[in-house]
Amino acid sequence: MTEAVEEPWLLPDFLRRRAERSPAALALRAEGRDVTYRQLDELAAIAAGSLKAAGVGPGDRIAALMPGGLDFAVLLHAVLRLGAAIVPLNTRLTAPELHQELLDSRPRLLVVGEPQQARGELLARELDLPIWLLPKAADAQSPLYRGTAADPVAVGPDAVAAIVYTSGTTGPAKGAMLTRRNFFYAAVTSAMGLGALPGDRWLLCMPLFHVGGLSILLRSALFGGAVLAQDGFEVDAVRHGLEEEGATCISLVPVMLERLLQADVTPPKSLRFALLGGAAASRELLDQALGAGWPIASTYGLTETASQAATLAPAEALQHVGSAGRPLFMTELRIVEGGRLMPAGEPGEILVRGPTVIPGYLGRPEETRERFSGGYLRTGDIGYIDEDGYLYVLDRRKDLIVSGGENIYPAEVEAALMRHPGVQDAAVYPVPDSVWGQVPAAAVVPRDGTSPSADDILRFLRTQLAVYKVPRGIRFVPELPRNAGGKLVRHALKPEVPSE
């Protein structure tokens, strides 16, 4: 008897299938233009033909240095349609930083938006790369729209869909290889936790060079919702999207939420949830947002997990303030310290396993082996899981301060600092000490209209923290260093002991 040979499991082209089922539904609103799924599919087909005529095929990489919007969405779907991978580049990086990522990813083509033209042309010359310069969105003269429509190319679920570079806060940025399988399960498991409705409108003010932004575009195509795309975060534009455009979902990092609260932006009844991640949110910020009626869905995720790994549904927010929620369906979390599985409530390194976890880093086999062990991703983050299965993230392992044998989590000290009425923002970092090895120090941004003294803040902290956790001194700064995702870059703070 001859055994049947099973066809390989192929993930469908999300956009093509959605265009067949919901051709007239709104897919994207960007730059003042509404685009249906049929129109987006037609544009992506033409762009795929343009790329194909330029020699792009399965396995190739296309680098994109361009603003978020219609052209980016079309390029993303066109690249995936050909079985290639997109390399979204951070538009805030300098030319030398971008040079390193292009040298690492070796794309077949560099696609550059008009605002980034000067840097793009410089990089193309330096690396001898073919370059497409794009004028305004969907312009007939654009090289993106000169082709003949191309049909989707069938590729397997483990084909790389995107190479997203990590922030590189501890060294050169690494290219995380996100597969089609990763994005598919990221969308499905997110929907299982938060729901996905055909009438959803996801307000996209996150950068598309981060996995969170890419995930919104692909998730919406899979489930048939619309994306309200904004090129970056601007308070008044977000207010308009919430109040006038009927947004039902939004993704934010804490600094964005804080600015919205400061501007008295209130969530409309249409808003089902505000997915809050990217960096740790203080208890004060969460309390303020929940008190103002924001349906906060706190989440913990990484580039290496295609965005979310654990999420707290808005209905649970008041009962578990400070938690990142339970792991998503099909995702497993473990807390390990010194090779030992930690019991409930005990901190350790967070390990993640599941179908959203990437296979590794581009061209970095040693780092891949170090971070991906026994089927688990070693996140480098410290946290614990309580008796009910809820995850609490304490800090990054690399940021841990060990003082006289005692562990100090900077995020805990920063949260205490933020409870002081004169503190707008705070960062805690280690400084060397001849007796204790390390001691904590703090940089503080004063709240507008206040003039707190270092002594006043330190006295306050001594009522909130154990003595060894209180910073050795405070220095005041106009702002703290953060990357494009809003994450605090502690290593950029000079390891000097400020005066008390």
Sequence and secondary structure as in RCSB ss.txt:
>XXXX:A:sequence
MTEAVEEPWLLPDFLRRRAERSPAALALRAEGRDVTYRQLDELAAIAAGSLKAAGVGPGDRIAALMPGGLDFAVL
LHAVLRLGAAIVPLNTRLTAPELHQELLDSRPRLLVVGEPQQARGELLARELDLPIWLLPKAADAQSPLYRGTAA
DPVAVGPDAVAAIVYTSGTTGPAKGAMLTRRNFFYAAVTSAMGLGALPGDRWLLCMPLFHVGGLSILLRSALFGG
AVLAQDGFEVDAVRHGLEEEGATCISLVPVMLERLLQADVTPPKSLRFALLGGAAASRELLDQALGAGWPIASTY
GLTETASQAATLAPAEALQHVGSAGRPLFMTELRIVEGGRLMPAGEPGEILVRGPTVIPGYLGRPEETRERFSGG
YLRTGDIGYIDEDGYLYVLDRRKDLIVSGGENIYPAEVEAALMRHPGVQDAAVYPVPDSVWGQVPAAAVVPRDGT
SPSADDILRFLRTQLAVYKVPRGIRFVPELPRNAGGKLVRHALKPEVPSE
>XXXX:A:secstr
             HHHHHHHH TTSEEEEETTEEEEHHHHHHHHHHHHHHHHHTT  TT EEEEE  SSHHHHHH
HHHHHHTT EEEE  TTS HHHHHHHHHHH  SEEEEEGGGHHHHHHHHHHHT  EEEE STT TTSGGGSS   
      TTSEEEEEE   TTSS  EEEEEHHHHHHHHHHHHHHH   TT EEEE S TTSHHHHHHHHHHHHHT 
EEEE SS  HHHHHHHHHTS   EEEE HHHHHHHHHTT    TT  EEEE SS   HHHHHHHHHTT  EEEEE
EEGGGTEEEEE  GGGTTTSTT  BEE TT EEEEEETTEE  TT  EEEEEESTTS S BTT HHHHHHHEETT
EEEEEEEEEE TTS EEEEEEGGG EEETTEEE HHHHHHHHHTSTTEEEEEEEEEEETTTEEEEEEEEEE TT 
   HHHHHHHHHTTS GGGS S EEE S   B TTS B GGGS       
